[in-house]
Amino acid sequence: MRTTIDRAGRVVIPAALRERAGLAAGTELEITPDDTGLRLERVAPRPRLVRVGRRLVARPTAPPAKRSLVDVAALIEEERSRWP
């Protein structure tokens, strides 16, 4: 997909990509340069590690209302269908 930068310097991320990445209005993004251009990453609070028995388990620190809903199974199936 291609997009353009407007006069104000804004870039429009197509709706299909926003939905797939779980991005909504007001989502914080980290922009970093890499070898091929710019990389956009959603800023999310890091999980905290909690000991459950003998294991460490990652528990989210963000409240449920702020967590994005991502259908992992659909993403895996979409990725699999890209390759013949």
C-alpha positions in Angstrom: 0.0 0.0 0.0 1.1 3.5 -0.7 0.3 6.7 1.0 1.5 10.3 0.9 2.6 13.0 3.4 0.3 16.0 3.5 1.5 19.6 3.8 1.3 19.5 7.6 3.7 16.4 7.6 1.0 13.9 8.5 0.9 10.4 7.1 -2.3 8.5 6.8 -2.1 4.8 7.7 -4.8 2.9 5.7 -7.7 1.6 7.8 -7.0 -2.1 7.0 -3.5 -1.7 8.4 -4.6 0.3 11.4 -7.2 -2.4 12.3 -4.7 -5.2 11.8 -2.2 -3.5 14.1 -4.8 -2.6 16.7 -4.2 1.1 16.2 -6.9 3.6 17.2 -7.1 7.4 17.5 -4.8 8.6 20.3 -2.5 5.5 20.2 1.1 6.4 21.0 3.7 5.4 18.4 7.4 5.2 18.7 9.2 6.2 15.4 12.7 5.0 14.9 15.0 5.0 11.8 16.3 1.6 10.6 18.2 0.4 7.6 15.3 0.6 5.2 13.5 3.7 6.4 11.3 4.4 9.4 9.8 2.0 11.9 6.5 2.7 13.7 5.8 0.7 16.9 2.9 1.0 19.2 4.0 2.2 22.7 2.5 -0.2 25.2 3.1 -0.4 28.9 5.4 -3.3 29.7 3.9 -6.3 31.5 5.2 -7.1 35.0 6.6 -10.5 35.9 4.7 -12.3 38.7 5.8 -15.6 40.3 3.1 -18.3 40.1 4.4 -21.4 41.8 7.9 -22.0 40.3 7.2 -20.0 37.1 7.4 -16.3 36.1 4.2 -15.2 34.3 3.8 -11.9 32.4 0.8 -10.0 33.6 -0.4 -6.8 31.8 -0.1 -3.5 33.6 -2.5 -1.6 31.3 -6.2 -1.6 32.4 -8.5 -3.8 30.2 -10.2 -0.8 28.6 -6.8 0.4 27.2 -5.7 -3.0 25.8 -6.2 -3.5 22.1 -8.0 -6.6 20.9 -5.9 -8.6 18.5 -7.1 -11.9 17.0 -3.9 -13.8 17.0 -5.4 -16.8 15.2 -6.7 -14.6 12.4 -3.3 -13.0 12.0 -1.6 -16.4 11.8 -4.1 -17.6 9.2 -3.7 -14.4 7.2 0.1 -14.8 7.2 -0.2 -18.5 6.2 -2.5 -17.7 3.3 0.1 -15.2 1.9 2.4 -18.0 0.8 1.5 -20.6 -1.8 
